[in-house]
Amino acid sequence: MEGVKRTGEGLPVTQHQLNMTNRNLLGVDGVVNMASYDNEKVILETSAGVLEIKGEKLHIQQLNLEQGKVVLDGEITALAYSSENAGKRSRNFFSKLVK
């Protein structure tokens, strides 16, 4: 299959794509892992890097890592990408709390 990437577990990863409707419904394709989730922030590992989604009253409508898809709703206020992996981001966050 040309153009299909695979994760370390051998699962296919779809092309990374975002589809947002009215800043309150977001579909994300190409998701490899969900690193963390609460009602104000969602961190996803995608085939294009780590995606941090910030907002209010965030709610996961659909999570299907086999298909690499996540759909969430709520008031979305920010989307930010990072090239570092989500595990490293989590460690950095906790190390700042300990200091």
Backbone atoms as SQL, in Angstrom:
CREATE TABLE atoms (id INTEGER PRIMARY KEY, chain TEXT, resi INTEGER, resn TEXT, atom TEXT, x REAL, y REAL, z REAL);
INSERT INTO atoms VALUES
  (1, 'A', 1, 'MET', 'N', 0.842, -1.180, 0.000),
  (2, 'A', 1, 'MET', 'CA', 0.000, 0.000, 0.000),
  (3, 'A', 1, 'MET', 'C', 0.885, 1.240, 0.000),
  (4, 'A', 2, 'GLU', 'N', 0.873, 1.937, -1.085),
  (5, 'A', 2, 'GLU', 'CA', 1.708, 3.121, -1.222),
  (6, 'A', 2, 'GLU', 'C', 1.106, 4.293, -0.458),
  (7, 'A', 3, 'GLY', 'N', 1.949, 5.024, 0.273),
  (8, 'A', 3, 'GLY', 'CA', 1.490, 6.221, 0.971),
  (9, 'A', 3, 'GLY', 'C', 0.893, 5.979, 2.339),
  (10, 'A', 4, 'VAL', 'N', 0.834, 4.723, 2.785),
  (11, 'A', 4, 'VAL', 'CA', 0.272, 4.420, 4.101),
  (12, 'A', 4, 'VAL', 'C', 1.415, 4.217, 5.079),
  (13, 'A', 5, 'LYS', 'N', 1.442, 5.006, 6.140),
  (14, 'A', 5, 'LYS', 'CA', 2.441, 4.846, 7.192),
  (15, 'A', 5, 'LYS', 'C', 1.921, 3.849, 8.209),
  (16, 'A', 6, 'ARG', 'N', 2.830, 3.303, 9.000),
  (17, 'A', 6, 'ARG', 'CA', 2.438, 2.377, 10.053),
  (18, 'A', 6, 'ARG', 'C', 3.066, 2.819, 11.364),
  (19, 'A', 7, 'THR', 'N', 2.327, 2.614, 12.453),
  (20, 'A', 7, 'THR', 'CA', 2.863, 2.929, 13.776),
  (21, 'A', 7, 'THR', 'C', 3.797, 1.810, 14.188),
  (22, 'A', 8, 'GLY', 'N', 4.443, 1.963, 15.341),
  (23, 'A', 8, 'GLY', 'CA', 5.317, 0.924, 15.881),
  (24, 'A', 8, 'GLY', 'C', 4.569, -0.372, 16.130),
  (25, 'A', 9, 'GLU', 'N', 3.257, -0.305, 16.365),
  (26, 'A', 9, 'GLU', 'CA', 2.457, -1.492, 16.608),
  (27, 'A', 9, 'GLU', 'C', 1.952, -2.110, 15.311),
  (28, 'A', 10, 'GLY', 'N', 2.301, -1.526, 14.160),
  (29, 'A', 10, 'GLY', 'CA', 1.880, -2.063, 12.883),
  (30, 'A', 10, 'GLY', 'C', 0.526, -1.549, 12.424),
  (31, 'A', 11, 'LEU', 'N', -0.122, -0.663, 13.186),
  (32, 'A', 11, 'LEU', 'CA', -1.410, -0.122, 12.780),
  (33, 'A', 11, 'LEU', 'C', -1.202, 0.932, 11.699),
  (34, 'A', 12, 'PRO', 'N', -2.046, 0.938, 10.653),
  (35, 'A', 12, 'PRO', 'CA', -1.896, 1.972, 9.632),
  (36, 'A', 12, 'PRO', 'C', -2.275, 3.341, 10.180),
  (37, 'A', 13, 'VAL', 'N', -1.581, 4.378, 9.725),
  (38, 'A', 13, 'VAL', 'CA', -1.866, 5.750, 10.128),
  (39, 'A', 13, 'VAL', 'C', -2.369, 6.497, 8.897),
  (40, 'A', 14, 'THR', 'N', -3.539, 7.082, 8.991),
  (41, 'A', 14, 'THR', 'CA', -4.085, 7.819, 7.868),
  (42, 'A', 14, 'THR', 'C', -3.384, 9.167, 7.737),
  (43, 'A', 15, 'GLN', 'N', -3.559, 9.789, 6.597),
  (44, 'A', 15, 'GLN', 'CA', -3.005, 11.118, 6.366),
  (45, 'A', 15, 'GLN', 'C', -3.576, 12.078, 7.411),
  (46, 'A', 16, 'HIS', 'N', -2.740, 12.972, 7.919),
  (47, 'A', 16, 'HIS', 'CA', -3.180, 13.914, 8.951),
  (48, 'A', 16, 'HIS', 'C', -4.063, 14.988, 8.329),
  (49, 'A', 17, 'GLN', 'N', -5.222, 15.186, 8.950),
  (50, 'A', 17, 'GLN', 'CA', -6.164, 16.180, 8.438),
  (51, 'A', 17, 'GLN', 'C', -7.017, 16.698, 9.584),
  (52, 'A', 18, 'LEU', 'N', -7.307, 18.010, 9.570),
  (53, 'A', 18, 'LEU', 'CA', -8.199, 18.636, 10.546),
  (54, 'A', 18, 'LEU', 'C', -9.431, 19.133, 9.809),
  (55, 'A', 19, 'ASN', 'N', -10.598, 19.005, 10.458),
  (56, 'A', 19, 'ASN', 'CA', -11.834, 19.540, 9.919),
  (57, 'A', 19, 'ASN', 'C', -12.589, 20.191, 11.070),
  (58, 'A', 20, 'MET', 'N', -12.625, 21.538, 11.081),
  (59, 'A', 20, 'MET', 'CA', -13.280, 22.249, 12.177),
  (60, 'A', 20, 'MET', 'C', -14.531, 22.951, 11.650),
  (61, 'A', 21, 'THR', 'N', -15.597, 22.868, 12.441),
  (62, 'A', 21, 'THR', 'CA', -16.852, 23.529, 12.117),
  (63, 'A', 21, 'THR', 'C', -17.207, 24.493, 13.242),
  (64, 'A', 22, 'ASN', 'N', -17.256, 25.784, 12.911),
  (65, 'A', 22, 'ASN', 'CA', -17.689, 26.833, 13.846),
  (66, 'A', 22, 'ASN', 'C', -16.937, 26.844, 15.181),
  (67, 'A', 23, 'ARG', 'N', -15.687, 26.438, 15.187),
  (68, 'A', 23, 'ARG', 'CA', -14.853, 26.423, 16.399),
  (69, 'A', 23, 'ARG', 'C', -15.455, 25.613, 17.549),
  (70, 'A', 24, 'ASN', 'N', -16.423, 24.743, 17.252),
  (71, 'A', 24, 'ASN', 'CA', -16.985, 23.923, 18.332),
  (72, 'A', 24, 'ASN', 'C', -17.095, 22.445, 17.978),
  (73, 'A', 25, 'LEU', 'N', -16.635, 22.059, 16.801),
  (74, 'A', 25, 'LEU', 'CA', -16.598, 20.651, 16.427),
  (75, 'A', 25, 'LEU', 'C', -15.328, 20.428, 15.624),
  (76, 'A', 26, 'LEU', 'N', -14.472, 19.512, 16.086),
  (77, 'A', 26, 'LEU', 'CA', -13.186, 19.270, 15.435),
  (78, 'A', 26, 'LEU', 'C', -13.007, 17.791, 15.172),
  (79, 'A', 27, 'GLY', 'N', -12.738, 17.459, 13.920),
  (80, 'A', 27, 'GLY', 'CA', -12.377, 16.104, 13.526),
  (81, 'A', 27, 'GLY', 'C', -10.905, 16.065, 13.177),
  (82, 'A', 28, 'VAL', 'N', -10.202, 15.076, 13.685),
  (83, 'A', 28, 'VAL', 'CA', -8.770, 14.944, 13.435),
  (84, 'A', 28, 'VAL', 'C', -8.502, 13.543, 12.902),
  (85, 'A', 29, 'ASP', 'N', -7.850, 13.443, 11.749),
  (86, 'A', 29, 'ASP', 'CA', -7.410, 12.170, 11.183),
  (87, 'A', 29, 'ASP', 'C', -5.896, 12.097, 11.291),
  (88, 'A', 30, 'GLY', 'N', -5.364, 10.883, 11.286),
  (89, 'A', 30, 'GLY', 'CA', -3.926, 10.690, 11.400),
  (90, 'A', 30, 'GLY', 'C', -3.459, 10.676, 12.840),
  (91, 'A', 31, 'VAL', 'N', -4.365, 10.321, 13.763),
  (92, 'A', 31, 'VAL', 'CA', -4.028, 10.281, 15.187),
  (93, 'A', 31, 'VAL', 'C', -3.386, 8.934, 15.514),
  (94, 'A', 32, 'VAL', 'N', -2.236, 8.988, 16.175),
  (95, 'A', 32, 'VAL', 'CA', -1.505, 7.789, 16.572),
  (96, 'A', 32, 'VAL', 'C', -1.839, 7.405, 18.012),
  (97, 'A', 33, 'ASN', 'N', -2.000, 8.419, 18.892),
  (98, 'A', 33, 'ASN', 'CA', -2.234, 8.157, 20.314),
  (99, 'A', 33, 'ASN', 'C', -2.857, 9.394, 20.958),
  (100, 'A', 34, 'MET', 'N', -3.647, 9.177, 21.998),
  (101, 'A', 34, 'MET', 'CA', -4.143, 10.287, 22.802),
  (102, 'A', 34, 'MET', 'C', -3.300, 10.315, 24.059),
  (103, 'A', 35, 'ALA', 'N', -2.529, 11.387, 24.243),
  (104, 'A', 35, 'ALA', 'CA', -1.606, 11.473, 25.368),
  (105, 'A', 35, 'ALA', 'C', -2.302, 11.927, 26.646),
  (106, 'A', 36, 'SER', 'N', -3.211, 12.905, 26.532),
  (107, 'A', 36, 'SER', 'CA', -3.951, 13.341, 27.714),
  (108, 'A', 36, 'SER', 'C', -5.234, 14.033, 27.281),
  (109, 'A', 37, 'TYR', 'N', -6.153, 14.107, 28.244),
  (110, 'A', 37, 'TYR', 'CA', -7.454, 14.679, 27.940),
  (111, 'A', 37, 'TYR', 'C', -8.106, 15.200, 29.208),
  (112, 'A', 38, 'ASP', 'N', -8.589, 16.425, 29.167),
  (113, 'A', 38, 'ASP', 'CA', -9.513, 16.928, 30.184),
  (114, 'A', 38, 'ASP', 'C', -10.430, 17.925, 29.494),
  (115, 'A', 39, 'ASN', 'N', -11.296, 18.599, 30.231),
  (116, 'A', 39, 'ASN', 'CA', -12.291, 19.448, 29.581),
  (117, 'A', 39, 'ASN', 'C', -11.716, 20.786, 29.091),
  (118, 'A', 40, 'GLU', 'N', -10.407, 21.033, 29.329),
  (119, 'A', 40, 'GLU', 'CA', -9.780, 22.262, 28.857),
  (120, 'A', 40, 'GLU', 'C', -8.617, 22.032, 27.904),
  (121, 'A', 41, 'LYS', 'N', -8.095, 20.805, 27.826),
  (122, 'A', 41, 'LYS', 'CA', -6.948, 20.540, 26.951),
  (123, 'A', 41, 'LYS', 'C', -6.922, 19.076, 26.530),
  (124, 'A', 42, 'VAL', 'N', -6.644, 18.859, 25.250),
  (125, 'A', 42, 'VAL', 'CA', -6.466, 17.518, 24.694),
  (126, 'A', 42, 'VAL', 'C', -5.123, 17.511, 23.986),
  (127, 'A', 43, 'ILE', 'N', -4.297, 16.504, 24.259),
  (128, 'A', 43, 'ILE', 'CA', -3.014, 16.363, 23.577),
  (129, 'A', 43, 'ILE', 'C', -3.037, 15.060, 22.794),
  (130, 'A', 44, 'LEU', 'N', -2.854, 15.195, 21.470),
  (131, 'A', 44, 'LEU', 'CA', -2.874, 14.050, 20.568),
  (132, 'A', 44, 'LEU', 'C', -1.525, 13.904, 19.889),
  (133, 'A', 45, 'GLU', 'N', -1.049, 12.676, 19.764),
  (134, 'A', 45, 'GLU', 'CA', 0.111, 12.390, 18.930),
  (135, 'A', 45, 'GLU', 'C', -0.438, 12.076, 17.555),
  (136, 'A', 46, 'THR', 'N', 0.001, 12.831, 16.543),
  (137, 'A', 46, 'THR', 'CA', -0.465, 12.625, 15.182),
  (138, 'A', 46, 'THR', 'C', 0.709, 12.282, 14.276),
  (139, 'A', 47, 'SER', 'N', 0.392, 11.903, 13.060),
  (140, 'A', 47, 'SER', 'CA', 1.452, 11.595, 12.101),
  (141, 'A', 47, 'SER', 'C', 2.220, 12.849, 11.694),
  (142, 'A', 48, 'ALA', 'N', 1.721, 14.045, 12.066),
  (143, 'A', 48, 'ALA', 'CA', 2.391, 15.309, 11.756),
  (144, 'A', 48, 'ALA', 'C', 3.023, 15.953, 12.991),
  (145, 'A', 49, 'GLY', 'N', 3.040, 15.264, 14.132),
  (146, 'A', 49, 'GLY', 'CA', 3.596, 15.805, 15.369),
  (147, 'A', 49, 'GLY', 'C', 2.545, 15.832, 16.464),
  (148, 'A', 50, 'VAL', 'N', 2.909, 16.381, 17.602),
  (149, 'A', 50, 'VAL', 'CA', 2.002, 16.460, 18.743),
  (150, 'A', 50, 'VAL', 'C', 1.082, 17.668, 18.550),
  (151, 'A', 51, 'LEU', 'N', -0.218, 17.440, 18.697),
  (152, 'A', 51, 'LEU', 'CA', -1.219, 18.488, 18.543),
  (153, 'A', 51, 'LEU', 'C', -1.867, 18.745, 19.898),
  (154, 'A', 52, 'GLU', 'N', -1.775, 19.993, 20.370),
  (155, 'A', 52, 'GLU', 'CA', -2.401, 20.403, 21.622),
  (156, 'A', 52, 'GLU', 'C', -3.627, 21.248, 21.280),
  (157, 'A', 53, 'ILE', 'N', -4.770, 20.823, 21.782),
  (158, 'A', 53, 'ILE', 'CA', -6.036, 21.510, 21.539),
  (159, 'A', 53, 'ILE', 'C', -6.501, 22.086, 22.863),
  (160, 'A', 54, 'LYS', 'N', -6.720, 23.396, 22.896),
  (161, 'A', 54, 'LYS', 'CA', -7.181, 24.050, 24.119),
  (162, 'A', 54, 'LYS', 'C', -8.581, 24.590, 23.894),
  (163, 'A', 55, 'GLY', 'N', -9.353, 24.657, 24.988),
  (164, 'A', 55, 'GLY', 'CA', -10.699, 25.181, 24.901),
  (165, 'A', 55, 'GLY', 'C', -11.429, 25.053, 26.215),
  (166, 'A', 56, 'GLU', 'N', -12.745, 25.096, 26.124),
  (167, 'A', 56, 'GLU', 'CA', -13.597, 24.952, 27.293),
  (168, 'A', 56, 'GLU', 'C', -14.666, 23.916, 27.002),
  (169, 'A', 57, 'LYS', 'N', -14.991, 23.132, 28.031),
  (170, 'A', 57, 'LYS', 'CA', -16.022, 22.094, 27.918),
  (171, 'A', 57, 'LYS', 'C', -15.739, 21.134, 26.767),
  (172, 'A', 58, 'LEU', 'N', -14.463, 20.768, 26.594),
  (173, 'A', 58, 'LEU', 'CA', -14.087, 19.834, 25.538),
  (174, 'A', 58, 'LEU', 'C', -14.600, 18.442, 25.885),
  (175, 'A', 59, 'HIS', 'N', -15.129, 17.772, 24.882),
  (176, 'A', 59, 'HIS', 'CA', -15.729, 16.446, 25.064),
  (177, 'A', 59, 'HIS', 'C', -15.377, 15.585, 23.856),
  (178, 'A', 60, 'ILE', 'N', -14.885, 14.385, 24.112),
  (179, 'A', 60, 'ILE', 'CA', -14.546, 13.464, 23.031),
  (180, 'A', 60, 'ILE', 'C', -15.819, 12.763, 22.577),
  (181, 'A', 61, 'GLN', 'N', -16.213, 12.994, 21.329),
  (182, 'A', 61, 'GLN', 'CA', -17.374, 12.315, 20.757),
  (183, 'A', 61, 'GLN', 'C', -17.002, 10.954, 20.204),
  (184, 'A', 62, 'GLN', 'N', -15.811, 10.889, 19.581),
  (185, 'A', 62, 'GLN', 'CA', -15.367, 9.653, 18.952),
  (186, 'A', 62, 'GLN', 'C', -13.863, 9.511, 19.121),
  (187, 'A', 63, 'LEU', 'N', -13.410, 8.326, 19.480),
  (188, 'A', 63, 'LEU', 'CA', -11.988, 8.012, 19.575),
  (189, 'A', 63, 'LEU', 'C', -11.784, 6.629, 18.972),
  (190, 'A', 64, 'ASN', 'N', -11.103, 6.572, 17.841),
  (191, 'A', 64, 'ASN', 'CA', -10.830, 5.304, 17.177),
  (192, 'A', 64, 'ASN', 'C', -9.381, 5.318, 16.710),
  (193, 'A', 65, 'LEU', 'N', -8.489, 4.804, 17.555),
  (194, 'A', 65, 'LEU', 'CA', -7.064, 4.820, 17.222),
  (195, 'A', 65, 'LEU', 'C', -6.728, 3.838, 16.109),
  (196, 'A', 66, 'GLU', 'N', -7.521, 2.782, 15.934),
  (197, 'A', 66, 'GLU', 'CA', -7.270, 1.854, 14.833),
  (198, 'A', 66, 'GLU', 'C', -7.435, 2.553, 13.493),
  (199, 'A', 67, 'GLN', 'N', -8.401, 3.473, 13.407),
  (200, 'A', 67, 'GLN', 'CA', -8.609, 4.244, 12.183),
  (201, 'A', 67, 'GLN', 'C', -7.878, 5.581, 12.228),
  (202, 'A', 68, 'GLY', 'N', -7.305, 5.942, 13.385),
  (203, 'A', 68, 'GLY', 'CA', -6.577, 7.199, 13.531),
  (204, 'A', 68, 'GLY', 'C', -7.486, 8.410, 13.554),
  (205, 'A', 69, 'LYS', 'N', -8.692, 8.256, 14.129),
  (206, 'A', 69, 'LYS', 'CA', -9.676, 9.345, 14.105),
  (207, 'A', 69, 'LYS', 'C', -10.104, 9.762, 15.507),
  (208, 'A', 70, 'VAL', 'N', -10.230, 11.078, 15.693),
  (209, 'A', 70, 'VAL', 'CA', -10.776, 11.649, 16.922),
  (210, 'A', 70, 'VAL', 'C', -11.740, 12.765, 16.515),
  (211, 'A', 71, 'VAL', 'N', -12.894, 12.790, 17.171),
  (212, 'A', 71, 'VAL', 'CA', -13.850, 13.885, 16.984),
  (213, 'A', 71, 'VAL', 'C', -14.145, 14.440, 18.364),
  (214, 'A', 72, 'LEU', 'N', -14.028, 15.762, 18.517),
  (215, 'A', 72, 'LEU', 'CA', -14.345, 16.373, 19.805),
  (216, 'A', 72, 'LEU', 'C', -15.179, 17.619, 19.596),
  (217, 'A', 73, 'ASP', 'N', -15.939, 17.962, 20.640),
  (218, 'A', 73, 'ASP', 'CA', -16.737, 19.177, 20.591),
  (219, 'A', 73, 'ASP', 'C', -16.462, 20.008, 21.828),
  (220, 'A', 74, 'GLY', 'N', -16.931, 21.232, 21.830),
  (221, 'A', 74, 'GLY', 'CA', -16.699, 22.192, 22.894),
  (222, 'A', 74, 'GLY', 'C', -16.241, 23.497, 22.272),
  (223, 'A', 75, 'GLU', 'N', -15.900, 24.459, 23.092),
  (224, 'A', 75, 'GLU', 'CA', -15.419, 25.743, 22.583),
  (225, 'A', 75, 'GLU', 'C', -13.909, 25.664, 22.378),
  (226, 'A', 76, 'ILE', 'N', -13.484, 25.564, 21.137),
  (227, 'A', 76, 'ILE', 'CA', -12.070, 25.411, 20.803),
  (228, 'A', 76, 'ILE', 'C', -11.435, 26.791, 20.676),
  (229, 'A', 77, 'THR', 'N', -10.398, 27.035, 21.483),
  (230, 'A', 77, 'THR', 'CA', -9.760, 28.357, 21.492),
  (231, 'A', 77, 'THR', 'C', -8.366, 28.358, 20.890),
  (232, 'A', 78, 'ALA', 'N', -7.689, 27.208, 20.822),
  (233, 'A', 78, 'ALA', 'CA', -6.326, 27.194, 20.281),
  (234, 'A', 78, 'ALA', 'C', -5.935, 25.803, 19.811),
  (235, 'A', 79, 'LEU', 'N', -5.147, 25.766, 18.736),
  (236, 'A', 79, 'LEU', 'CA', -4.523, 24.546, 18.225),
  (237, 'A', 79, 'LEU', 'C', -3.040, 24.847, 18.085),
  (238, 'A', 80, 'ALA', 'N', -2.185, 23.965, 18.608),
  (239, 'A', 80, 'ALA', 'CA', -0.742, 24.193, 18.508),
  (240, 'A', 80, 'ALA', 'C', -0.033, 22.870, 18.268),
  (241, 'A', 81, 'TYR', 'N', 0.947, 22.892, 17.366),
  (242, 'A', 81, 'TYR', 'CA', 1.754, 21.709, 17.061),
  (243, 'A', 81, 'TYR', 'C', 3.123, 21.812, 17.710),
  (244, 'A', 82, 'SER', 'N', 3.657, 20.652, 18.053),
  (245, 'A', 82, 'SER', 'CA', 5.009, 20.548, 18.579),
  (246, 'A', 82, 'SER', 'C', 5.641, 19.318, 17.945),
  (247, 'A', 83, 'SER', 'N', 6.932, 19.356, 17.713),
  (248, 'A', 83, 'SER', 'CA', 7.605, 18.199, 17.120),
  (249, 'A', 83, 'SER', 'C', 8.080, 17.199, 18.175),
  (250, 'A', 84, 'GLU', 'N', 8.097, 17.604, 19.466),
  (251, 'A', 84, 'GLU', 'CA', 8.529, 16.657, 20.498),
  (252, 'A', 84, 'GLU', 'C', 7.398, 15.696, 20.802),
  (253, 'A', 85, 'ASN', 'N', 7.765, 14.492, 21.302),
  (254, 'A', 85, 'ASN', 'CA', 6.721, 13.510, 21.551),
  (255, 'A', 85, 'ASN', 'C', 5.939, 13.851, 22.826),
  (256, 'A', 86, 'ALA', 'N', 4.738, 13.313, 22.924),
  (257, 'A', 86, 'ALA', 'CA', 3.838, 13.662, 24.026),
  (258, 'A', 86, 'ALA', 'C', 4.373, 13.187, 25.371),
  (259, 'A', 87, 'GLY', 'N', 5.072, 12.069, 25.417),
  (260, 'A', 87, 'GLY', 'CA', 5.639, 11.587, 26.671),
  (261, 'A', 87, 'GLY', 'C', 6.642, 12.571, 27.234),
  (262, 'A', 88, 'LYS', 'N', 7.459, 13.154, 26.371),
  (263, 'A', 88, 'LYS', 'CA', 8.432, 14.153, 26.809),
  (264, 'A', 88, 'LYS', 'C', 7.720, 15.399, 27.328),
  (265, 'A', 89, 'ARG', 'N', 6.638, 15.815, 26.670),
  (266, 'A', 89, 'ARG', 'CA', 5.864, 16.982, 27.115),
  (267, 'A', 89, 'ARG', 'C', 5.307, 16.725, 28.509),
  (268, 'A', 90, 'SER', 'N', 4.800, 15.525, 28.766),
  (269, 'A', 90, 'SER', 'CA', 4.240, 15.199, 30.074),
  (270, 'A', 90, 'SER', 'C', 5.314, 15.240, 31.152),
  (271, 'A', 91, 'ARG', 'N', 6.498, 14.686, 30.847),
  (272, 'A', 91, 'ARG', 'CA', 7.596, 14.706, 31.818),
  (273, 'A', 91, 'ARG', 'C', 8.012, 16.137, 32.122),
  (274, 'A', 92, 'ASN', 'N', 8.098, 16.984, 31.099),
  (275, 'A', 92, 'ASN', 'CA', 8.469, 18.384, 31.318),
  (276, 'A', 92, 'ASN', 'C', 7.461, 19.078, 32.216),
  (277, 'A', 93, 'PHE', 'N', 6.190, 18.814, 32.013),
  (278, 'A', 93, 'PHE', 'CA', 5.142, 19.418, 32.823),
  (279, 'A', 93, 'PHE', 'C', 5.300, 19.000, 34.277),
  (280, 'A', 94, 'PHE', 'N', 5.483, 17.704, 34.533),
  (281, 'A', 94, 'PHE', 'CA', 5.597, 17.227, 35.904),
  (282, 'A', 94, 'PHE', 'C', 6.906, 17.669, 36.558),
  (283, 'A', 95, 'SER', 'N', 7.974, 17.773, 35.782),
  (284, 'A', 95, 'SER', 'CA', 9.231, 18.238, 36.370),
  (285, 'A', 95, 'SER', 'C', 9.131, 19.691, 36.796),
  (286, 'A', 96, 'LYS', 'N', 8.339, 20.508, 36.096),
  (287, 'A', 96, 'LYS', 'CA', 8.136, 21.898, 36.493),
  (288, 'A', 96, 'LYS', 'C', 7.334, 21.982, 37.793),
  (289, 'A', 97, 'LEU', 'N', 6.418, 21.058, 37.998),
  (290, 'A', 97, 'LEU', 'CA', 5.625, 21.044, 39.232),
  (291, 'A', 97, 'LEU', 'C', 6.475, 20.706, 40.447),
  (292, 'A', 98, 'VAL', 'N', 7.449, 19.821, 40.253),
  (293, 'A', 98, 'VAL', 'CA', 8.280, 19.355, 41.360),
  (294, 'A', 98, 'VAL', 'C', 9.272, 20.413, 41.799),
  (295, 'A', 99, 'LYS', 'N', 9.749, 21.243, 40.882),
  (296, 'A', 99, 'LYS', 'CA', 10.773, 22.250, 41.199),
  (297, 'A', 99, 'LYS', 'C', 10.299, 23.275, 42.176);
